[in-house]
Amino acid sequence: MTSRARLSATQLPRLDAQLRPPIEPGQLRTRIVHLGLGAFHRAHQALYTEQAVAADGGDWGICGVTQRSPAVRDALAPQDGLYSVAVRDADGEQLRVAGAIREVLFAREQPDALTARIADPAVAIVTLTVTEKAYRRDESGRGLDLRDAEVAADQADGGSRTVVGQLIAGLARRRRDHGAPLTVLSCDNLPGNGPILAGLVGEFAQRRDPDLADWISAHVRFPATMVDRIVPATTAEDRAHIAARLGLEDQAAVITEPFTQWVIEDDFTGPRPAWERAGALLTADVAPYEQMKLRMLNGSHSLIAYLGQLSGHAYVADAVAAAGIRAAAEGLMTVDVPPDLDVPDGFDLDHYRGELLARFANPALHYRTAQVAMDGSQKLPMRLWATSADRRAAGQTPVFAALGLAAWMRVVSARLAEDGRAIPIDDPLAAAISERLAGSEDPGAVVGALLGMSEVAPAALAEDPPFRELLTDLLGRLAADGAERTAAAVAERSAA
Ligand code: CS2
């Protein structure tokens, strides 16, 4: 094995010009704090920021904060925040180093440094990609989950165990030190992510310190955003390939697709990077884009992931190559989702559907079905349950959305693929789900148990006998006939 030097600021000048960032990293300083330093942020907002600086000037650098493990900090810190981005599709790969991340923190070990950064007057924006579960919402989806031990502990001592606790600690210090306003931008896959986060932060502050709550409502904005780019977890093989191309070792490389989209509600309290110069759409109303993306892209992603897991496909591209699964995803996006969408003016939904199917099929991305399938209890409400509830309210039968939900039910109840291999469940409610299911395998009992979990299924559907029967029938067929045949049969019948 050759031992290569590690990517870092001193190595940067040695790289070919086309591999170097479009900005001079050393000229940036921390003006944005980003919570949730996963691959997605590195392949999305961090690139928009450096392209905005390249196009428009400015010194917008990012302090990235990793939440659950020190791994990303330990990968990026020795690299001076530098990492490479490989954009891949069937035509090949484009590689270059990105340089907008100027500082990295691990929240659990460095809570004081994080509070100081959020309070830093040079910082104008906090962005977040912390995943759905990190919001720690209650069953209503809007309030704080006060039964969560870490939420309760942060409430009691003003600590930074949770994301909302981190924001509150930083905002309290900001108010005390200088009182400059701040914009907090949630980039997670939640409908109305800005208002949801505003509500959680407001509730937390109200309970701890009503004066702080008043200050926040006057000085802090929470615009909504829609983010989109498919970014699979990077593998050891990817890292080896990139090291060979770069001639340097890179522990923080990310792989992604050419497509990228960012729609941002234009409601900032202070300056911001010229993200529109990097292709972002700044608009007054993000809701139609968010709903469309969550129900079309993420809804079919989840449907493909669960059907794919059952039929033994490790990757999304392989799952969607199976005719039945592809037809079901197409059906979801043609029949079930569109009637309830508020499509943005002039938007071509047919083109969007075709583009999504092509993106899922990207042969150069190895996106694991297990990665999309994780956290189903948190993701499915806005991806498939919402579509089902809207269609039922209109007196319709959403067979494709129900098929996705039944596939999830089959995965969490049987935990077995059709080839006999175990399917591990990665979900914050995994224990509660198993307890509810109590080993039952009978389709009616499984559907009844899961519909009865109010934190998972909307009440209107739990009390809808025809929908319950539809799920029970589909779950029985998934077990008897397998995922691909069931999906093909559902699609055929819908087309008839
Ligand atoms: C995916 C998303 O893992 C998942 O649940 O559906 O991460 C998806 O790839 C992104 O939202 C695309 O923008």
Residues whose N, C-alpha, C, O or C-beta is under 5 A from the ligand:
A	BS01	CS2	V227 D228 R229 I230 V231 N298 H301 Q371 V372
